[in-house]
Amino acid sequence: MADTNNNSTNDNATNNASQGSGSDKSFIATAQEVLGDAVDATVQAVKEHPVAAAAVAAGAAAAVGGAVYAATQLGGAEKASPAAKSPSTKK
């Protein structure tokens, strides 16, 4: 059933884009309409498959986190110098 939704969503986006090309619609208006349809399809897919959506979101977060970690480790940034110790106030 998910394939049917994806195919119809792609067809809708293609139809919406082609309809705007022959009319007086601006490119921005056409883009907003297509993006709105894509958001609606995404919301519907999340409602139908919440566990899969959560898994995709977790995977994306892990990928971004891994990329950030790798960038900080491979970036060659100098390590911060240790903070100057203040005199101790022990009596």
C-alpha positions in Angstrom: 0.0 0.0 0.0 2.9 2.3 0.6 4.0 1.9 -3.0 0.6 3.0 -4.2 0.8 6.2 -2.0 4.3 7.0 -3.2 3.3 6.5 -6.8 0.2 8.7 -6.5 2.2 11.3 -4.6 4.8 11.4 -7.4 2.1 11.6 -10.0 0.4 14.5 -8.2 3.7 16.4 -7.9 4.5 15.9 -11.6 0.9 16.9 -12.6 1.1 20.0 -10.3 4.4 21.0 -11.8 3.3 20.5 -15.4 0.0 22.4 -14.8 1.9 25.5 -13.6 4.3 25.6 -16.6 1.6 26.5 -19.1 -0.3 29.0 -17.0 0.4 32.4 -15.4 1.5 30.8 -12.1 4.9 31.9 -10.9 7.6 29.4 -10.2 7.4 30.2 -6.5 3.7 29.5 -6.4 4.1 26.2 -8.2 7.0 25.2 -5.9 4.9 26.0 -2.8 2.0 23.9 -4.1 4.3 20.9 -4.8 6.0 21.2 -1.5 2.7 21.4 0.3 1.6 18.2 -1.4 4.9 16.5 -0.4 4.4 17.6 3.2 0.9 16.3 3.3 2.1 12.9 1.9 4.8 12.8 4.5 2.4 13.4 7.3 0.1 10.7 6.0 3.0 8.2 5.7 4.0 9.0 9.3 0.5 8.5 10.5 0.3 5.1 8.7 3.8 3.9 9.8 4.9 5.6 13.0 7.5 3.0 14.0 9.2 3.2 10.6 9.1 7.0 10.7 10.7 7.0 14.1 13.4 4.5 12.9 14.2 6.8 9.9 14.4 9.8 12.1 16.7 8.0 14.6 18.9 6.8 11.7 19.1 10.4 10.3 20.0 11.7 13.7 22.7 9.1 14.2 24.2 9.9 10.7 24.3 13.6 11.4 25.8 13.0 14.9 28.4 10.7 13.4 29.3 13.3 10.7 29.7 16.0 13.3 31.8 13.8 15.5 34.0 12.8 12.6 34.4 16.5 11.5 35.5 17.5 15.0 38.0 14.6 15.2 39.4 15.0 11.7 39.2 18.8 11.6 42.7 19.2 12.9 41.6 21.9 15.4 44.1 22.6 18.1 43.3 21.5 21.6 42.4 24.2 24.0 45.1 25.0 26.5 44.4 24.0 30.1 42.8 26.7 32.2 45.2 28.6 34.5 44.8 27.3 38.0 43.8 29.9 40.5 45.7 29.9 43.8 44.1 27.6 46.3 42.3 29.2 49.3 42.9 26.3 51.7 43.8 27.4 55.2 
